């Protein structure tokens, strides 16, 4: 288990608890068992105290936690079956975008997610979760397939943003993002998006323009990273904590602004502490949203989706 700086008091207690549990396995001393129960109560209280008073920057840290569940941790836990599909039929296969067809409680579903990678080799393979144009074109292909087959779409978003390299721009990064957004607005099937970690700029928006958008409790969603905003606003990237406060990029902020439709509560201590429970909660939210949306015909879905995004940031008559 890797701990963030504000989790150090938790680390101390968990280390002590682990030692006591080893002692308890070796001896049946009642005093040790009693002490374990006391420490477990203290640990739970400490976690509740710490996680009920997180700053926006601390939530940014949690959203970027190296052990946070990625799509390939979530998909096998919510699907009875999943077949991954590859390539954009134009240039190549971007490994940072995971896409395919799965079954969730018997419902065929097109799933598109952004995979960051955990160890160095996989991070390089997945381009640190920063998709290239071919990744977004793969997503567009999946959205077209969803409409052709009449299947709902689930997207799992966790990216610092689209890859900004020269090669990506040469291959049409800007147009790939724009067409992906356009495609999500046009398809006549239910679309549900869940921000699981970082929702960075247009790179996230490209696969998050959905009928229902949810965020995990400690996920973030913003037009720019705190570091990027600090560089622009203060000419100093080290003022990222201050910038995070101005950006109001947390799930609770965005629910208040009606940018998202709901928050998925995470297990105590964050999603990285319990993948199974996190996936279960994601699955329940997806199923509830899908069962509501499937009752609507294509014209209603498109009309309501248009109104949803037209209202965002509007004042006066458009509200």
C-alpha positions in Angstrom: 0.0 0.0 0.0 1.3 3.4 -1.0 0.4 6.3 1.2 0.0 10.0 0.4 1.5 12.6 2.7 -1.8 13.3 4.5 -2.3 9.6 5.0 0.8 9.1 7.2 -1.1 9.0 10.5 -3.2 6.1 8.9 0.0 4.4 7.8 1.4 4.4 11.3 -1.7 2.8 12.8 -2.0 0.3 10.0 1.6 -0.8 10.5 1.0 -1.2 14.2 -2.2 -3.2 13.5 -0.4 -5.5 11.1 2.3 -6.3 13.7 -0.3 -7.1 16.3 -2.2 -9.4 13.9 1.0 -11.3 13.3 1.5 -11.6 17.1 -2.1 -12.8 17.5 -1.5 -15.5 14.9 1.4 -16.8 16.9 -0.2 -16.6 20.3 -3.8 -16.5 21.6 -3.1 -13.7 24.1 -6.5 -12.1 24.9 -4.9 -8.7 25.6 -3.5 -8.6 22.0 -6.9 -9.4 20.5 -8.4 -6.7 22.7 -5.8 -4.2 21.5 -6.4 -5.1 17.9 -10.1 -4.3 18.3 -9.3 -1.0 19.9 -6.9 -0.1 17.1 -9.4 -1.0 14.4 -11.9 1.3 16.0 -9.3 4.1 16.3 -8.2 3.5 12.7 -11.7 3.8 11.3 -12.3 7.0 13.3 -9.0 8.4 12.0 -9.9 7.6 8.4 -13.3 9.2 8.8 -11.8 12.3 10.4 -9.1 12.7 7.7 -11.4 11.9 4.7 -14.2 14.2 5.8 -12.0 17.3 5.7 -9.9 16.9 2.5 -8.8 20.0 0.6 -9.2 20.2 -3.1 -5.5 19.5 -3.6 -5.7 16.4 -1.4 -8.5 15.2 -3.7 -6.3 15.9 -6.7 -3.7 13.7 -5.1 -6.2 10.9 -4.5 -7.5 11.2 -8.1 -3.9 10.6 -9.2 -3.1 7.9 -6.7 -0.8 5.2 -8.3 -3.0 2.4 -7.0 -6.3 3.9 -8.1 -8.5 1.5 -10.1 -8.2 1.9 -13.9 -10.6 0.6 -16.5 -8.9 -2.8 -16.8 -9.4 -3.2 -13.0 -13.0 -2.2 -13.2 -14.2 -3.9 -16.4 -13.6 -7.5 -15.4 -15.4 -6.8 -12.1 -18.6 -5.4 -13.7 -18.8 -7.5 -16.9 -19.7 -11.2 -17.2 -18.0 -11.1 -20.5 -15.8 -8.6 -22.3 -14.2 -8.7 -25.8 -11.6 -6.0 -26.5 -11.6 -4.5 -29.9 -8.5 -2.7 -31.4 -7.5 -0.1 -34.0 -9.0 2.9 -35.7 -9.0 1.4 -39.2 -6.8 4.2 -40.3 -3.4 4.4 -38.6 -3.0 2.0 -35.7 -4.1 0.8 -32.2 -3.7 3.3 -29.3 -3.2 1.2 -26.2 -4.2 4.1 -23.9 -7.8 3.7 -25.1 -9.4 0.3 -24.0 -12.6 -0.5 -25.9 -14.9 -3.4 -26.6 -18.2 -5.1 -26.1 -19.2 -6.5 -22.7 -22.2 -7.8 -20.9 -23.3 -6.1 -17.7 -26.1 -8.0 -15.9 -27.0 -9.5 -19.3 -27.1 -6.1 -21.1 -24.8 -5.9 -24.1 -22.7 -2.7 -23.6 -20.0 -0.8 -25.6 -17.3 0.1 -23.1 -14.6 2.7 -23.8 -12.0 3.6 -21.1 -8.7 5.4 -20.8 -6.0 3.2 -19.2 -2.9 4.9 -17.6 -0.8 2.0 -16.8 0.7 1.2 -13.4 4.3 0.0 -13.8 6.9 1.7 -16.0 6.6 -0.7 -18.9 2.8 -0.5 -18.9 2.8 3.3 -18.5 4.9 3.6 -21.6 2.7 1.2 -23.5 -0.4 3.1 -22.4 1.3 6.5 -23.0 0.6 7.5 -19.4 -3.2 7.6 -20.2 -2.8 10.4 -22.8 -4.5 9.2 -26.0 -3.3 9.9 -29.5 -5.7 10.7 -32.4 -6.0 7.1 -33.3 -7.2 6.4 -29.8 -10.1 8.9 -30.2 -10.8 7.5 -33.6 -11.1 4.0 -32.1 -13.6 5.5 -29.6 -15.6 7.0 -32.5 -15.6 3.6 -34.2 -17.0 2.1 -30.9 -19.7 4.8 -30.7 -20.8 4.1 -34.3 -20.9 0.4 -33.5 -23.0 1.1 -30.4 -25.6 2.9 -32.6 -25.5 0.2 -35.3 -26.1 -2.6 -32.7 -28.5 -0.5 -30.5 -26.3 -0.9 -27.4 -25.7 1.5 -24.6 -22.3 3.1 -24.1 -20.3 3.3 -20.9 -17.1 5.3 -20.8 -14.6 5.3 -17.9 -12.5 8.4 -17.9 -9.1 8.8 -16.3 -6.6 11.0 -18.2 -4.4 14.1 -17.6 -5.4 15.1 -21.1 -4.8 14.2 -24.8 -1.2 13.6 -25.8 0.2 17.0 -26.9 3.2 15.8 -29.0 4.0 16.9 -32.6 3.2 13.5 -34.0 -0.3 13.6 -32.5 -0.9 17.0 -33.9 0.3 15.9 -37.3 -2.2 13.1 -37.3 -5.1 15.4 -36.4 -5.4 15.4 -32.6 -7.7 18.5 -32.6 -10.1 17.1 -35.2 -10.2 13.6 -33.6 -11.3 15.1 -30.3 -13.8 17.4 -32.0 -15.3 14.5 -34.0 -15.4 12.3 -30.9 -17.4 15.0 -29.0 -19.7 15.4 -32.1 -20.2 11.7 -32.4 -21.2 11.4 -28.7 -23.7 14.1 -29.2 -25.3 12.4 -32.2 -25.6 8.8 -31.3 -29.2 7.7 -30.5 -28.4 5.2 -27.7 -28.1 5.8 -24.0 -24.6 7.0 -23.0 -23.2 7.0 -19.5 -19.8 8.4 -18.5 -18.0 7.9 -15.2 -14.9 10.0 -14.3 -12.9 7.6 -12.2 -9.7 9.6 -11.7 -8.5 12.6 -13.6 -10.8 14.2 -16.1 -8.3 16.4 -17.9 -9.4 19.0 -20.5 -10.6 18.0 -24.0 -8.9 14.7 -23.7 -11.5 13.7 -21.2 -14.4 15.6 -22.7 -13.9 13.6 -26.0 -15.4 10.5 -24.4 -17.5 12.2 -21.6 -20.3 14.1 -23.5 -22.9 11.6 -22.3 -26.6 11.6 -21.2 -25.5 10.9 -17.7 -22.1 11.9 -16.2 -21.0 10.7 -12.8 -17.8 11.1 -10.8 -16.2 8.9 -8.2 -16.1 10.9 -4.9 -12.4 11.8 -5.2 -12.1 12.2 -8.9 -11.4 15.5 -10.5 -12.7 17.1 -13.8 -11.3 20.3 -15.2 -10.4 22.3 -18.3 -6.8 22.4 -17.1 -4.5 20.8 -14.5 -3.7 22.7 -11.3 -0.1 22.9 -12.4 -1.1 24.3 -15.8 -3.5 26.8 -14.3 -0.8 27.9 -11.7 1.7 28.5 -14.6 -0.8 30.7 -16.4 -2.4 32.6 -13.5 0.6 32.9 -11.1 3.6 32.2 -13.5 4.5 29.6 -10.9 3.6 25.9 -11.3 4.4 25.3 -7.6 1.3 27.2 -6.6 -0.8 24.2 -7.8 -2.6 23.9 -4.4 -3.8 27.5 -4.7 -4.9 26.9 -8.3 -6.8 23.8 -7.3 -8.9 25.9 -5.0 -9.7 28.4 -7.8 -10.5 25.7 -10.3 -13.2 24.0 -8.2 -12.5 20.7 -9.9 -13.9 18.2 -7.4 -17.0 16.1 -7.7 -18.9 18.1 -5.1 -18.0 21.4 -6.9 -19.2 20.1 -10.3 -22.4 18.6 -8.9 -23.2 22.1 -7.5 -22.6 23.6 -10.9 -24.7 20.9 -12.6 -21.9 19.8 -14.8 -22.3 16.2 -13.5 -25.4 14.2 -12.6 -24.2 12.5 -9.5 -21.4 11.4 -7.2 -20.4 7.7 -6.6 -19.2 7.4 -3.0 -15.9 5.7 -2.6 -15.0 3.1 0.1 -13.6 4.6 3.2 -10.0 5.7 2.4 -10.5 5.9 -1.3 -11.2 3.7 -4.3 -7.7 2.3 -4.3 -8.4 0.5 -1.0 -11.2 -1.7 -2.4 -11.5 -2.4 -6.1 -14.4 -4.8 -5.7 -16.6 -2.4 -3.8 -15.7 0.5 -6.1 -16.6 -1.6 -9.1 -19.9 -2.8 -7.5 -21.0 0.8 -6.9 -20.1 1.8 -10.5 -22.1 -1.1 -11.8 -25.2 -0.1 -9.8 -25.0 3.5 -10.9 -24.6 2.4 -14.6 -27.6 0.0 -14.4 -29.8 2.5 -12.7 -29.0 5.2 -15.3 -29.3 2.8 -18.2 -32.7 1.5 -17.1 -34.0 5.1 -16.9 -32.5 6.1 -20.3 -33.6 3.0 -22.2 -37.3 4.0 -21.8 -36.6 7.1 -24.0 -36.7 7.0 -27.8 -33.9 8.3 -30.0 -35.5 11.7 -30.6 -36.0 12.3 -26.8 -32.4 11.2 -26.0 -30.9 13.6 -28.5 -33.2 16.5 -27.5 -32.5 16.1 -23.8 -28.7 15.7 -24.5 -28.6 18.9 -26.5 -30.5 20.8 -23.8 -28.2 19.4 -21.1 -25.0 20.7 -22.7 -26.6 23.9 -24.1 -27.5 24.9 -20.5 -24.0 24.6 -19.1 -22.4 27.9 -18.3 -25.5 29.8 -19.5 -27.1 32.7 -17.8 -30.5 34.4 -18.0 -32.9 33.2 -20.6 -31.0 29.9 -21.4 -31.3 28.8 -17.8 
